[in-house]
Amino acid sequence: GVHITSSGAHSRLRPEAVESLYYLHEATGDARYREQGYAIFKAMLRSAKVGSAYATIRDVRSQVRHRDELPSWFFAETMKYLYLLFAPRGTVDLSKFVFNTQAHPLR
């Protein structure tokens, strides 16, 4: 099984996993990447949603305790890659655009 140490038990709602799933699905069309993205999205709704916003999580191993923060990358990157993962393939033509480190498409 997976062992999570106390120094790695938090969730900052980072985009890298979802970004990777987007690129993998775009390249292969394999539905399992959308399924994994959906599982991540459901987990965020279940654990990170607070009222009308989201918050980072102090420790994912126990009863959810939130930090009073919502990083700017959550909507700018994490949610953008989730949107693109479920948009029709080719919504962004990756032969004509690249994403910078802030998930902005550049020609």
N, C-alpha and C positions, 0 to 999 in steps of 0.2 A: 504494500500500500504506500501511499504518499505520506511522508512525515513533514509536518510544517513546524519549523522552529519559531520561537517567540519573536525573533527579529524579522521573520518573513510572513507573519500571520495577518498582516493588514491588507486592505485593498484600497488603492488610491484611484481606482477606476481608470487605469491606464489604457491606452488604445492599442498597444502592440499586438496582443493576441487577436483581436478582432481585425486589425489591419492585415495580419498574416492570413486569416481565414478569407478575407476579401480577395487578396491576390491569388490564393490557392484556388478559390472557386472560379475566379475570372479566367485563370489559366486552364483549368481542367473541366469545369462544368459539373464537378462531382457534388451531388446534393448533400453529402455528409458535412461539408464545410458550412452550409447554411444551417444544418441541424445543430452543429456545435455552436454557431453564432446565436441561434435561437435559445439554446440552453444558457448561454452567457447572459443574453438579454433578460430571460425569465429570472435568473439568479439576481440580476441587478434590480429588477422590479421587486423581488421578494425581500432583498437584504439592504439595498442602498436607497430605496425610495423613502423619502420623508416628506409627508404632506404633498406640496406641489413642486418639490425639487428632489434632488439627490444629495447624498453626503458620503464621504469616504468612510471606511469601516476600520475601526481600531484593531479588532481581532476576529477573524472569520471562524475561529475554532469554537467559539462559545456563543452565548446569546449575543445577538448583534448589538454592538455599542458603536455609535457613530461619532465621528469627529465633526466639529462645526466648520466644515470647509467643503467647497465644491470647486475643484480645480477647473480652470478655463478650458483645458484640453478635453474635458468630458463631453461637452457639446461640440466643440470645434473639431475634435478628432474621433473620439470613441463612438459617439452617436452618428457622425457622418459616415464612418466605415460600416456601421451596422446598417444604415440606410442603403449604402451602395451594395452591400452584400445581398440585400433582398430586392434591389432594383433589377430590372432586366439586364442580363449580361451585355456588356458593351455600352452601358449608359455613359461611361467615360471611356473614350477610345484611347487605350493605353499605348497605342502606336503613335499617337499624336500628343498625348499629355503625360506628364509625370507629376506625382504629388511631392511637394516639399515636406520638410519635417513637421509642418503644422497642418498637413493634409489639405493644402490648397493646390488645386490643379494648375500646372503651368504648361504653356505650349512651348 
